[in-house]
Amino acid sequence: MSMNSKYLWMNGELVEFEKATIHFLTPALHYGVGTFEGIRSYATNQGQAVFRLREHVQRLINSTKILGFREFPYSVDELVEAVRLTVAMNEFEECYIRPLVYLTDGGWNLTVDGGKPGVGIAVWEWTNYLGEEALEKGIRANITSFTRHHPNVMMTKAKITGNYANSVLAKTESLRYGFDEAIMLDPQGYVAECTGENLFLVRDGVIFTPPTAPVLEGITRDTVNTLANDLGYEVIETPVSRDQLYIADEVFVSGTAAECIALREIDFRVIGEGKMGPVARAIQGEFQAVIRGRHARSSEWMDYVKEPVVAA
Ligand SMILES: Cc1ncc(COP(=O)(O)O)c(C=O)c1O
């Protein structure tokens, strides 16, 4: 994957790719005190549009509040505009968008006070996160030996950069064992989430998902809930045990990068029919229609980078 692009937005201005650098002594790099978002922009027949942009920007600002920054230099509207500008100026057909807030100088006493937040926005051309085959066939996962955060240790509602060392530990272990993704249990031993995705299971036509306390409030998770309800499925938030996954009819995950992907095997147990099941397929179909601008909910969730092109 090439992360190259023409411009990044850095602290209020567009800068060329090579010039978007920060210093080795930036405290964020040393202590993991940054916050970020992962957002995607899709090609639609009315031009390029960003999926649920305002909600992602709001979550970024919430993450900085959780991390303890008392002041943040940009409003939601300003950052929404900055993202649109960065996407438009880079002229990719579709792209991944990575805003990041980082603690600049002054954080050496292990507080965020005294430093100040810097903000950058990068975009890069998108290639499928878990591979083309994964969308159709589903992927293989295992329960990682690394526990997901307790909310009194690392804040689970915030995308704080340091939190992701936990995801990296888990995912590296799972990939080395030959799996595609890691399922993380919370400190009580119930299913929490994957390294970058929320998780759902289906049993007898009902969808279940872990409560939000120990996990990130995924924007795709919320989208799946809404689309599932629109399709007439009940989605129940309830603690989920590891063995409930093994005997589910379907297990699938949701996230900005992965979209909606089935887990066809967990801990060497085949899940359901061992491929994407009907519920995941139906939701994935709706999701694809949304992001291509062809769904009744597209106008609510797609943020056009330029004025939409109205067909003649
Ligand atoms: C730990 C974790 N859980 C869940 C998700 C899914 O969230 P979203 O659907 O907002 O991308 C992500 C990705 O951002 C994540 O990093």
The ligand as an SDF file (V2000), in Angstrom:
LIG
                    3D

 16 16  0  0  0  0  0  0  0  0999 V2000
  -10.6820   -0.8880   18.3920 C   0  0  0  0  0  0  0  0  0  0  0  0
  -11.6550   -0.5710   17.3300 C   0  0  0  0  0  0  0  0  0  0  0  0
  -12.8960   -1.0680   17.4180 N   0  0  0  0  0  0  0  0  0  0  0  0
  -13.8210   -0.8170   16.4840 C   0  0  0  0  0  0  0  0  0  0  0  0
  -13.5340   -0.0380   15.3740 C   0  0  0  0  0  0  0  0  0  0  0  0
  -14.5830    0.2400   14.3490 C   0  0  0  0  0  0  0  0  0  0  0  0
  -14.9930    1.5830   14.4010 O   0  0  0  0  0  0  0  0  0  0  0  0
  -15.5210    2.3370   13.1070 P   0  0  0  0  0  0  0  0  0  0  0  0
  -16.6720    1.5420   12.6050 O   0  0  0  0  0  0  0  0  0  0  0  0
  -15.9400    3.6790   13.6020 O   0  0  0  0  0  0  0  0  0  0  0  0
  -14.4140    2.3780   12.1410 O   0  0  0  0  0  0  0  0  0  0  0  0
  -12.2460    0.5030   15.2330 C   0  0  0  0  0  0  0  0  0  0  0  0
  -11.8940    1.3140   14.0710 C   0  0  0  0  0  0  0  0  0  0  0  0
  -11.9090    2.5130   14.1160 O   0  0  0  0  0  0  0  0  0  0  0  0
  -11.2950    0.2400   16.2460 C   0  0  0  0  0  0  0  0  0  0  0  0
  -10.0620    0.7490   16.1360 O   0  0  0  0  0  0  0  0  0  0  0  0
  1  2  1  0
  2  3  1  0
  2 15  2  0
  3  4  2  0
  4  5  1  0
  5  6  1  0
  5 12  2  0
  6  7  1  0
  7  8  1  0
  8  9  2  0
  8 10  1  0
  8 11  1  0
 12 13  1  0
 12 15  1  0
 13 14  2  0
 15 16  1  0
M  END
$$$$
